[in-house]
Amino acid sequence: MDSSRPAAFDSVSSRKALPERKRQHRSLALKRQIVEETLAPGASVALVARAHGVNANQVFGWRRLYRQGLLEDGNGRTAALLPVRVVGEAPASARVRPRSASRAPLGLMQIELPKGRVQLTGSVDVEALQAVLEKLLG
């Protein structure tokens, strides 16, 4: 028996208590990376958390901080939110009908900005939309 380390005993029984785990500190960049992985379409928070060795509840907390803009590292790298105004239905000429019942209906999005207007129909490439919005807001 190794006597160099004293054994921690539970006060109720003679069984050894589990050793206390050291608190792990993750960088803001790693927290942001984990949160952004969970925001991908079809991503599972539980699976992403498990892959990084983090409790899923902790990741949900980070997601809340991320939405509030509190996971910044000083470089200003967070998702920017723009004010949105919802207007009535689109005109009949702009409505798109699905080709088959198995397909999801395509949508219409119209964004009015000081430097121009963006109108999107169908599915949208997120990176392309981000580039267009950055250019218009820039």
C-alpha positions as CSV (number, residue, x, y, z in Angstrom):
1,M,0.0,0.0,0.0
2,D,1.3,3.4,-0.9
3,S,1.5,5.6,2.2
4,S,2.9,8.6,0.5
5,R,-0.6,9.9,-0.4
6,P,-3.2,9.9,2.4
7,A,-6.5,8.3,1.4
8,A,-9.6,10.4,1.5
9,F,-12.4,8.6,3.3
10,D,-16.1,9.2,3.2
11,S,-17.3,10.3,6.7
12,V,-20.3,8.0,6.4
13,S,-18.5,4.8,5.5
14,S,-15.0,3.4,5.2
15,R,-15.1,3.6,1.3
16,K,-12.7,5.9,-0.4
17,A,-14.3,9.1,-1.7
18,L,-13.7,10.0,-5.3
19,P,-10.9,12.4,-5.9
20,E,-11.9,16.0,-6.6
21,R,-11.6,17.0,-10.2
22,K,-9.6,20.1,-11.0
23,R,-11.7,22.8,-12.7
24,Q,-10.8,23.0,-16.4
25,H,-10.4,26.5,-17.8
26,R,-11.1,26.8,-21.5
27,S,-10.2,29.8,-23.6
28,L,-12.9,32.1,-25.0
29,A,-11.8,31.1,-28.5
30,L,-12.4,27.4,-27.7
31,K,-15.7,28.2,-26.1
32,R,-16.7,30.2,-29.2
33,Q,-15.6,27.3,-31.4
34,I,-17.6,24.8,-29.5
35,V,-20.7,27.0,-29.5
36,E,-20.4,27.7,-33.3
37,E,-20.2,23.9,-33.9
38,T,-23.5,23.5,-32.1
39,L,-25.1,26.2,-34.3
40,A,-24.5,24.3,-37.5
41,P,-27.6,22.9,-39.1
42,G,-28.4,19.4,-37.7
43,A,-25.8,19.7,-35.0
44,S,-26.4,18.1,-31.6
45,V,-25.3,20.0,-28.6
46,A,-24.9,16.7,-26.6
47,L,-22.7,15.2,-29.3
48,V,-20.5,18.3,-29.8
49,A,-20.1,18.6,-26.0
50,R,-19.2,15.0,-25.6
51,A,-16.6,15.3,-28.5
52,H,-14.9,18.1,-26.5
53,G,-15.2,16.5,-23.1
54,V,-17.7,19.2,-21.9
55,N,-21.0,18.8,-20.1
56,A,-23.9,19.7,-22.4
57,N,-25.4,22.0,-19.8
58,Q,-22.1,24.0,-19.8
59,V,-22.3,24.4,-23.6
60,F,-25.9,25.6,-23.3
61,G,-24.7,28.3,-20.9
62,W,-21.9,29.3,-23.3
63,R,-24.5,29.5,-26.1
64,R,-26.5,32.0,-24.0
65,L,-23.4,34.0,-23.4
66,Y,-22.6,33.9,-27.1
67,R,-26.0,35.2,-28.0
68,Q,-25.5,38.1,-25.5
69,G,-22.1,38.9,-27.1
70,L,-20.2,38.0,-23.9
71,L,-17.8,35.5,-25.5
72,E,-15.7,38.2,-27.1
73,D,-12.0,38.3,-26.7
74,G,-11.5,42.0,-27.4
75,N,-11.2,41.5,-31.2
76,G,-14.9,42.1,-31.6
77,R,-15.5,38.7,-33.1
78,T,-19.1,37.8,-32.4
79,A,-22.2,37.4,-34.5
80,A,-23.8,40.7,-35.2
81,L,-27.5,41.0,-35.0
82,L,-29.5,43.5,-37.1
83,P,-32.9,44.9,-36.3
84,V,-35.7,43.1,-38.3
85,R,-39.1,44.3,-39.2
86,V,-41.7,41.8,-40.4
87,V,-44.1,43.1,-43.0
88,G,-47.3,41.5,-44.4
89,E,-47.3,38.6,-46.9
90,A,-45.3,38.7,-50.0
91,P,-47.2,39.6,-53.2
92,A,-48.5,36.6,-55.2
93,S,-46.0,37.1,-57.9
94,A,-43.1,36.7,-55.4
95,R,-44.5,33.5,-53.8
96,V,-42.7,30.3,-54.8
97,R,-44.5,27.0,-54.7
98,P,-42.7,23.7,-54.1
99,R,-42.4,21.4,-57.1
100,S,-43.4,18.4,-55.1
101,A,-45.1,17.7,-51.7
102,S,-41.9,16.1,-50.4
103,R,-39.9,19.3,-50.7
104,A,-40.1,22.0,-48.1
105,P,-41.6,25.3,-49.4
106,L,-39.1,27.9,-50.4
107,G,-39.1,31.2,-48.6
108,L,-38.8,34.9,-49.4
109,M,-36.6,37.3,-47.4
110,Q,-36.3,41.0,-48.2
111,I,-33.7,43.1,-46.3
112,E,-33.7,46.8,-46.6
113,L,-30.5,48.6,-45.7
114,P,-29.3,52.2,-46.0
115,K,-27.1,51.3,-48.9
116,G,-29.5,49.0,-50.8
117,R,-32.0,46.2,-50.6
118,V,-31.5,42.5,-50.7
119,Q,-34.2,40.1,-51.7
120,L,-33.7,36.4,-51.3
121,T,-35.8,33.5,-52.5
122,G,-35.3,29.8,-51.9
123,S,-32.4,28.4,-49.8
124,V,-29.6,30.8,-49.0
125,D,-25.8,30.2,-48.8
126,V,-25.0,31.7,-45.3
127,E,-21.5,32.7,-46.2
128,A,-22.6,34.4,-49.4
129,L,-25.3,36.3,-47.5
130,Q,-22.8,37.3,-44.9
131,A,-20.5,38.7,-47.5
132,V,-23.3,40.7,-49.2
133,L,-24.5,42.1,-45.9
134,E,-21.0,43.1,-44.8
135,K,-20.5,44.9,-48.1
136,L,-23.8,46.7,-47.8
137,L,-23.3,47.7,-44.2
138,G,-19.6,48.3,-44.7
